[in-house]
Amino acid sequence: MAASNSLYQCLYLTSSASKEQIHESYEQAVLFWTGQPGGSEYLKSVCVAYNILSEPMTRAAYDTYGLSSILEDESSYRESTPLPTPQSTPLSTPLPTPLSTHTQATIPTVEHPGPKVAFQLPEDEERKKERREMRRMLEPEEEKRRKSHSSSKSEKKDRTEKGDEGSTVHKNHKSSSKSQHDKKRSGSESTSRWEGKTSSKDERSKDASRSGGSKEQAHWKFKRTNSLPHVSTLFATTSIFTAGIMAATTDVLGSTEALVVSKLGGDFELKTVELKDMRSDEIVVKMVATGICHTDLATAHGHKGPGLPAVLGHEGSGIVERVGSNVKHVAVGDHVLLTYNACSECTPCRRGKPSYCRHMESISFGGSRLDGTKTFALDGTDISSAYFGQSSFAKRSIVRGICAVKVDSELPLDILCCIGCGVQTGAGTVLNVLKPQIGSSIAVFGAGGVGLAAIMAARSFTPATKIIAVDIVDSRLELATELGATHTLNSKGKDIVELIHSVTNGEGVDCAVDCTGNLGVIQSMIAATANNGTAATVGSTPHNAFIQIEPAAWIQRNVSYVGSCMGSSVPETFIPALVDFWKQGRFPIDRLTKSYSYKDVNKAMEDMLSGETIKPVIVWSD
């Protein structure tokens, strides 16, 4: 219906437009709709309108498009008229929207009388009356322009024959003529307007009675009192090709299914949500698989993160459906792994440390973009989203472009998706922060997804000779041994410091990383760190919780205690390296993952909490 009304406006509003104006508007419309969602159908309407407006078509062409009713007489027929073909391939660089600098008029949807044809045009007789009326209005102006043009040519010829004296007269007359033209133009600008929707009800009624039509039909009678407006104004305000079409595509991103948590500690529920507007620095991703992280659970229980209801998820992976104009590193159809967000403008970001972005807390856990806007709405109300810039607990999501890292389309996303946060954090902390030296020892506290990634990185990519895994679940310690741990310690009910000293000749470990976020474990880790050693925390700890440090002892020990966010990694280089390591068999993260249907998300989380599953991954296929 929107396309039908748009075509009707094309035919009616431009019945006396010049070919140049019509062609320019046609080109703008084709450029706008090429590559847009659903654009192919609208391009057909644009092509038909262009043919009708630019020059008459054959009877066969009119019949093909169901437009025979607009023909007035046999003189309008032509033997052949080629149809223009719109650009068939998407533009490499998206063009700006033609309507961006103008106010778009609101065009009503009108059911026209008469038999139903392809584009629902009015009956022949009514159409003829409208055209005859418009010609009567335009004829005096056209005649004046012709007379003025003929007079101007004659005067110019006379002045040329008079020589220099005539040239002087010509200059004076030209100045006077320009002044009169400017005055006339200034006056015409205030009166030359497309009237109709902006006219009063009485005027529309008068138009309707004069033409014998209804008030609704009079609503469409855009009269003009002077020359046709410039094509840019015509395109923007009367929408030659796009007014009805644009009205029908305000919600181009549509809706999707997402896992929504609505109350603290509550289940994740599958609900239909609406995708909001996409920004130029964002993309739309159709999710294939999303890893579940303990941080998601912490947010769902109110320990950290936005208000509820919310769409969480920050280890997404999928296929790019749409790309903003400022995103250059991925294209539609690319397979991507999703990682953390960063502002790209603060000092840490500019110094190549995006994981320590000044806005990391707000853009990860704030529940919105930096400007406070949301990416999802539920039942018409905006909800917390843009979680880590991705909110990947959804079948489709608006994702910050910087979060996407392109990978080969053959790779299994249901295995690699967990690299975006947990795996990157564990491996990155070992390789980018602790950096074990030849013959050194490293202890990993917590043998979950993050801890096991740290153990694999230490075994495969460092010269450490002692890799110690500490946990309270024997099955995880067994897996740690298989993945590279040289020593395993079950610390349940035991003194962690004594256990560490027992395998390090009483010296402690050179490097240590806590993946639990437990304050007692962190305190013990620091105590078990050797002189000149470094201990790092990556596990999420509660707010307003503290550990104790004795400065006097630290002076003599020279122990460093640091925090590590996202493994201090730069995803665009670190993630592809981890993917290559996996492909080479040196980083077997597939040993950690277990896939669940997105409908079984709550079961997956229960298995993770119980220790049955190391890294649950929800798969979005039905």
TAVENHU-V985773 format. One record per residue. SS is DSSP state (H for helix, E for strand, - for the rest). PHI is phi in radians with two decimals (* if undefined). Layout:
ss:SS phi:PHI
ss:SS phi:PHI
This chain:
ss:- phi:*
ss:H phi:-1.08
ss:H phi:-1.15
ss:H phi:-1.09
ss:H phi:-1.10
ss:H phi:-1.08
ss:H phi:-1.14
ss:H phi:-1.03
ss:H phi:-1.13
ss:H phi:-0.97
ss:H phi:-1.19
ss:H phi:-1.44
ss:H phi:-1.33
ss:- phi:-2.03
ss:- phi:-1.10
ss:- phi:-2.15
ss:- phi:-1.24
ss:- phi:-1.29
ss:H phi:-1.07
ss:H phi:-1.10
ss:H phi:-1.16
ss:H phi:-1.11
ss:H phi:-1.15
ss:H phi:-1.10
ss:H phi:-1.14
ss:H phi:-1.06
ss:H phi:-1.10
ss:H phi:-1.10
ss:H phi:-1.14
ss:H phi:-1.12
ss:H phi:-1.08
ss:H phi:-1.19
ss:H phi:-1.55
ss:- phi:-1.14
ss:- phi:1.48
ss:- phi:-1.42
ss:- phi:-1.02
ss:- phi:1.29
ss:H phi:-1.17
ss:H phi:-1.07
ss:H phi:-1.16
ss:H phi:-1.25
ss:H phi:-1.11
ss:H phi:-1.05
ss:H phi:-1.11
ss:H phi:-1.09
ss:H phi:-1.10
ss:H phi:-1.08
ss:H phi:-1.06
ss:H phi:-1.08
ss:H phi:-1.09
ss:H phi:-1.14
ss:H phi:-1.40
ss:H phi:-1.35
ss:- phi:-2.90
ss:- phi:-1.03
ss:- phi:-1.86
ss:- phi:-1.29
ss:H phi:-1.00
ss:H phi:-1.08
ss:H phi:-1.15
ss:H phi:-1.12
ss:H phi:-1.12
ss:H phi:-1.03
ss:- phi:-1.63
ss:- phi:1.20
ss:- phi:-2.07
ss:H phi:-1.07
ss:H phi:-1.18
ss:H phi:-1.56
ss:- phi:-1.28
ss:- phi:-1.78
ss:- phi:-2.72
ss:H phi:-1.14
ss:H phi:-1.19
ss:H phi:-1.37
ss:- phi:-1.38
ss:- phi:-2.21
ss:- phi:-1.24
ss:- phi:-2.74
ss:- phi:-2.50
ss:- phi:-1.18
ss:- phi:-1.50
ss:- phi:-1.22
ss:- phi:-1.86
ss:- phi:-1.23
ss:- phi:-1.03
ss:- phi:-1.65
ss:- phi:-1.90
ss:- phi:-1.06
ss:- phi:-1.24
ss:- phi:-1.20
ss:- phi:-2.08
ss:- phi:-1.03
ss:- phi:-1.52
ss:- phi:-1.17
ss:- phi:-1.15
ss:H phi:-1.04
ss:H phi:-1.51
ss:H phi:-1.16
ss:H phi:-1.83
ss:- phi:-2.33
ss:- phi:-1.57
ss:- phi:-1.37
ss:- phi:-1.27
ss:- phi:-1.51
ss:- phi:-1.80
ss:- phi:-1.27
ss:- phi:-1.60
ss:- phi:-2.15
ss:- phi:-1.49
ss:- phi:-1.44
ss:- phi:-1.25
ss:- phi:1.72
ss:- phi:-1.10
ss:- phi:-1.34
ss:- phi:-1.99
ss:- phi:-0.95
ss:- phi:-2.03
ss:- phi:0.96
ss:- phi:-1.46
ss:- phi:-1.24
ss:- phi:-1.18
ss:H phi:-1.01
ss:H phi:-1.11
ss:H phi:-1.08
ss:H phi:-1.08
ss:H phi:-1.10
ss:H phi:-1.07
ss:H phi:-1.13
ss:H phi:-1.18
ss:H phi:-1.11
ss:H phi:-1.14
ss:H phi:-1.15
ss:H phi:-1.11
ss:H phi:-1.10
ss:H phi:-1.22
ss:H phi:-1.50
ss:H phi:-1.01
ss:H phi:-1.05
ss:H phi:-1.12
ss:H phi:-1.13
ss:H phi:-1.14
ss:H phi:-1.09
ss:H phi:-1.13
ss:H phi:-1.13
ss:H phi:-1.12
ss:H phi:-1.10
ss:H phi:-1.16
ss:H phi:-1.14
ss:H phi:-1.11
ss:H phi:-1.09
ss:H phi:-1.15
ss:H phi:-1.15
ss:H phi:-1.13
ss:H phi:-1.10
ss:H phi:-1.16
ss:H phi:-1.08
ss:H phi:-1.14
ss:H phi:-1.13
ss:H phi:-1.26
ss:- phi:-1.43
ss:H phi:1.33
ss:H phi:-1.10
ss:H phi:-1.08
ss:H phi:-1.12
ss:H phi:-1.13
ss:H phi:-1.11
ss:H phi:-1.06
ss:H phi:-1.06
ss:H phi:-1.13
ss:H phi:-1.10
ss:H phi:-1.12
ss:H phi:-1.08
ss:H phi:-1.13
ss:H phi:-1.12
ss:H phi:-1.09
ss:H phi:-1.12
ss:H phi:-1.09
ss:H phi:-1.13
ss:H phi:-1.12
ss:H phi:-1.11
ss:H phi:-1.13
ss:H phi:-1.12
ss:H phi:-1.15
ss:H phi:-1.08
ss:H phi:-1.21
ss:H phi:-1.20
ss:H phi:-1.12
ss:H phi:-1.41
ss:H phi:-1.89
ss:- phi:-1.44
ss:- phi:-2.41
ss:- phi:-1.36
ss:- phi:-1.66
ss:- phi:2.72
ss:- phi:-1.08
ss:- phi:-1.53
ss:- phi:-1.38
ss:- phi:-1.33
ss:H phi:-1.12
ss:H phi:-1.12
ss:H phi:-1.10
ss:H phi:-1.16
ss:H phi:-1.14
ss:H phi:-1.13
ss:H phi:-1.05
ss:H phi:-1.15
ss:H phi:-1.19
ss:H phi:-1.15
ss:H phi:-1.65
ss:- phi:1.42
ss:- phi:-1.74
ss:- phi:-1.46
ss:H phi:-1.09
ss:H phi:-1.09
ss:H phi:-1.22
ss:H phi:-1.09
ss:- phi:-1.02
ss:- phi:-1.61
ss:- phi:-1.47
ss:- phi:-1.44
ss:- phi:-1.62
ss:- phi:-2.29
ss:- phi:-1.91
ss:- phi:-2.58
ss:- phi:-1.19
ss:- phi:-1.11
ss:- phi:-1.07
ss:- phi:-1.02
ss:H phi:-1.04
ss:H phi:-1.14
ss:H phi:-1.19
ss:H phi:-1.06
ss:H phi:-1.15
ss:H phi:-1.42
ss:H phi:-1.63
ss:H phi:-1.81
ss:- phi:0.96
ss:- phi:-0.89
ss:- phi:-2.00
ss:- phi:-2.23
ss:H phi:-1.02
ss:H phi:-1.17
ss:H phi:-1.14
ss:H phi:-1.08
ss:H phi:-1.11
ss:- phi:-1.57
ss:- phi:-2.23
ss:- phi:-1.19
ss:- phi:-1.98
ss:- phi:-1.23
ss:- phi:-1.46
ss:- phi:1.22
ss:E phi:-2.14
ss:E phi:-2.74
ss:E phi:-1.69
ss:E phi:-2.48
ss:E phi:-1.58
ss:E phi:-1.93
ss:E phi:-1.81
ss:- phi:-1.89
ss:- phi:-2.50
ss:- phi:-1.04
ss:- phi:1.29
ss:- phi:-1.43
ss:- phi:-1.28
ss:E phi:-1.48
ss:E phi:-1.96
ss:E phi:-1.40
ss:E phi:-2.39
ss:E phi:-1.54
ss:E phi:-2.16
ss:E phi:-1.75
ss:E phi:-1.45
ss:- phi:-1.43
ss:- phi:-1.19
ss:- phi:-1.61
ss:- phi:-1.61
ss:- phi:-1.18
ss:- phi:-1.74
ss:E phi:-2.15
ss:E phi:-2.34
ss:E phi:-1.93
ss:E phi:-2.09
ss:E phi:-1.53
ss:E phi:-1.24
ss:E phi:-1.83
ss:E phi:-2.68
ss:E phi:-2.40
ss:E phi:-1.33
ss:- phi:-1.80
ss:- phi:-2.04
ss:H phi:-1.05
ss:H phi:-1.12
ss:H phi:-1.06
ss:H phi:-1.17
ss:H phi:-1.06
ss:H phi:-1.17
ss:H phi:-1.08
ss:- phi:-1.71
ss:- phi:1.44
ss:- phi:-1.30
ss:- phi:-2.83
ss:- phi:2.22
ss:- phi:-1.37
ss:- phi:-1.25
ss:- phi:-1.82
ss:- phi:-1.24
ss:E phi:-2.62
ss:E phi:-1.87
ss:- phi:-1.75
ss:- phi:1.72
ss:- phi:-2.49
ss:- phi:-2.23
ss:E phi:-1.43
ss:E phi:-2.75
ss:E phi:3.04
ss:E phi:-2.06
ss:E phi:-1.23
ss:E phi:-1.75
ss:E phi:-2.64
ss:E phi:-2.26
ss:- phi:-1.23
ss:- phi:-1.13
ss:- phi:-1.66
ss:- phi:-1.70
ss:- phi:-1.95
ss:- phi:-1.59
ss:- phi:-2.33
ss:- phi:-2.34
ss:- phi:-1.01
ss:- phi:1.69
ss:- phi:-1.19
ss:E phi:-1.60
ss:E phi:-2.37
ss:E phi:-1.77
ss:E phi:-1.87
ss:- phi:-2.35
ss:- phi:-1.31
ss:- phi:-1.72
ss:- phi:-2.73
ss:- phi:-1.32
ss:- phi:1.26
ss:- phi:-2.12
ss:- phi:-1.27
ss:H phi:-1.06
ss:H phi:-1.00
ss:H phi:-1.10
ss:H phi:-1.19
ss:- phi:-1.58
ss:- phi:1.45
ss:- phi:-2.13
ss:H phi:-1.12
ss:H phi:-1.23
ss:H phi:-1.97
ss:- phi:-0.89
ss:- phi:-1.06
ss:- phi:-1.81
ss:H phi:-0.97
ss:H phi:-1.06
ss:H phi:-1.31
ss:H phi:-1.40
ss:H phi:-1.69
ss:H phi:-2.00
ss:- phi:-1.29
ss:- phi:1.41
ss:- phi:-2.86
ss:- phi:-1.21
ss:- phi:-1.07
ss:- phi:-1.50
ss:- phi:1.60
ss:- phi:-1.43
ss:- phi:-1.83
ss:- phi:-1.88
ss:E phi:-2.27
ss:E phi:-2.32
ss:E phi:-2.12
ss:- phi:0.95
ss:- phi:1.47
ss:E phi:-1.97
ss:E phi:-1.07
ss:E phi:-2.21
ss:E phi:-1.02
ss:- phi:-2.78
ss:- phi:0.96
ss:H phi:-1.14
ss:H phi:0.96
ss:H phi:1.35
ss:- phi:-2.47
ss:- phi:0.74
ss:- phi:-1.54
ss:- phi:-1.47
ss:E phi:-2.68
ss:- phi:-1.17
ss:E phi:-2.38
ss:E phi:-2.60
ss:E phi:-1.47
ss:E phi:-2.18
ss:E phi:-1.10
ss:H phi:-0.98
ss:H phi:-1.13
ss:H phi:-1.36
ss:E phi:-1.69
ss:E phi:-2.13
ss:E phi:-1.27
ss:E phi:-2.35
ss:- phi:-1.10
ss:- phi:-1.21
ss:- phi:-1.43
ss:- phi:-1.29
ss:- phi:-1.39
ss:H phi:-1.19
ss:H phi:-1.23
ss:H phi:-1.72
ss:H phi:-1.45
ss:H phi:-1.02
ss:H phi:-1.24
ss:H phi:-1.12
ss:H phi:-0.97
ss:- phi:-2.28
ss:H phi:-1.02
ss:H phi:-1.16
ss:H phi:-1.07
ss:H phi:-1.17
ss:H phi:-1.13
ss:H phi:-1.16
ss:H phi:-1.13
ss:H phi:-1.11
ss:H phi:-1.22
ss:H phi:-1.43
ss:H phi:-1.77
ss:H phi:-1.96
ss:H phi:-1.30
ss:- phi:0.83
ss:- phi:-0.98
ss:- phi:-1.65
ss:- phi:-1.04
ss:- phi:1.39
ss:- phi:-1.43
ss:E phi:-2.03
ss:E phi:-2.45
ss:E phi:-2.02
ss:E phi:-2.03
ss:E phi:-1.70
ss:- phi:1.80
ss:- phi:-1.75
ss:- phi:-1.62
ss:H phi:-1.05
ss:H phi:-1.17
ss:H phi:-1.12
ss:H phi:-1.18
ss:H phi:-1.11
ss:H phi:-1.13
ss:H phi:-1.12
ss:H phi:-1.09
ss:H phi:-1.14
ss:H phi:-1.12
ss:H phi:-1.20
ss:H phi:-1.49
ss:H phi:-2.24
ss:- phi:-2.31
ss:- phi:-1.62
ss:- phi:-1.13
ss:- phi:-1.80
ss:E phi:-2.18
ss:E phi:-2.11
ss:E phi:-1.87
ss:E phi:-1.79
ss:E phi:-2.15
ss:E phi:-2.80
ss:- phi:-2.03
ss:- phi:-2.01
ss:H phi:-1.07
ss:H phi:-1.11
ss:H phi:-1.26
ss:H phi:-1.16
ss:H phi:-1.13
ss:H phi:-1.14
ss:H phi:-1.06
ss:H phi:-1.10
ss:H phi:-1.12
ss:H phi:-1.61
ss:- phi:2.34
ss:- phi:-1.21
ss:- phi:-1.55
ss:E phi:-2.41
ss:E phi:-2.23
ss:E phi:-2.28
ss:E phi:-1.57
ss:- phi:-1.63
ss:- phi:-1.11
ss:- phi:1.26
ss:- phi:-2.21
ss:- phi:-1.45
ss:H phi:-1.11
ss:H phi:-1.10
ss:H phi:-1.10
ss:H phi:-1.09
ss:H phi:-1.15
ss:H phi:-1.12
ss:H phi:-1.18
ss:- phi:-1.92
ss:- phi:-2.24
ss:- phi:1.02
ss:- phi:1.35
ss:- phi:-1.59
ss:- phi:1.60
ss:E phi:-1.73
ss:E phi:-1.27
ss:E phi:-2.34
ss:E phi:-2.58
ss:E phi:-2.42
ss:E phi:-1.74
ss:- phi:-1.96
ss:- phi:-1.73
ss:- phi:1.35
ss:- phi:-1.47
ss:H phi:-1.09
ss:H phi:-1.11
ss:H phi:-1.16
ss:H phi:-1.09
ss:H phi:-1.07
ss:H phi:-1.17
ss:H phi:-1.05
ss:H phi:-1.11
ss:H phi:-1.17
ss:- phi:-1.58
ss:E phi:-1.46
ss:E phi:-1.28
ss:E phi:-0.97
ss:E phi:1.18
ss:E phi:-1.56
ss:E phi:-2.28
ss:E phi:-2.07
ss:E phi:-2.25
ss:E phi:-1.93
ss:- phi:-2.14
ss:- phi:-1.21
ss:- phi:-1.28
ss:- phi:-1.87
ss:- phi:-1.15
ss:- phi:-1.20
ss:- phi:1.03
ss:- phi:-2.01
ss:- phi:-2.34
ss:- phi:-2.02
ss:- phi:-1.84
ss:- phi:-2.31
ss:- phi:-1.74
ss:H phi:-0.98
ss:H phi:-1.06
ss:H phi:-1.21
ss:H phi:-1.20
ss:H phi:-1.06
ss:H phi:-1.36
ss:H phi:-1.56
ss:- phi:0.98
ss:- phi:-1.56
ss:E phi:-1.85
ss:E phi:-2.08
ss:E phi:-2.29
ss:E phi:-1.74
ss:- phi:-2.32
ss:- phi:-1.87
ss:H phi:0.95
ss:H phi:1.16
ss:H phi:0.86
ss:- phi:-1.70
ss:- phi:-1.88
ss:H phi:-0.96
ss:H phi:-1.10
ss:H phi:-1.93
ss:H phi:-1.31
ss:H phi:-1.11
ss:H phi:-1.01
ss:H phi:-1.15
ss:H phi:-1.14
ss:H phi:-1.10
ss:H phi:-1.10
ss:H phi:-1.05
ss:H phi:-1.13
ss:H phi:-1.07
ss:- phi:-1.44
ss:- phi:1.45
ss:- phi:-1.66
ss:- phi:-2.54
ss:- phi:-1.35
ss:H phi:-1.20
ss:H phi:-1.11
ss:H phi:-1.26
ss:- phi:-1.68
ss:E phi:-1.64
ss:E phi:-2.50
ss:E phi:-1.58
ss:E phi:-2.31
ss:E phi:-1.18
ss:H phi:-1.04
ss:H phi:-1.28
ss:H phi:-1.86
ss:H phi:-1.07
ss:H phi:-1.20
ss:H phi:-1.13
ss:H phi:-1.08
ss:H phi:-1.21
ss:H phi:-1.07
ss:H phi:-1.16
ss:H phi:-1.21
ss:H phi:-1.15
ss:H phi:-1.36
ss:- phi:1.61
ss:- phi:-1.17
ss:- phi:-2.08
ss:- phi:-1.31
ss:E phi:-2.35
ss:E phi:-1.28
ss:E phi:-2.24
ss:E phi:-1.65
ss:E phi:-1.86
ss:- phi:-1.60
ss:- phi:-1.38
ss:- phi:-1.44
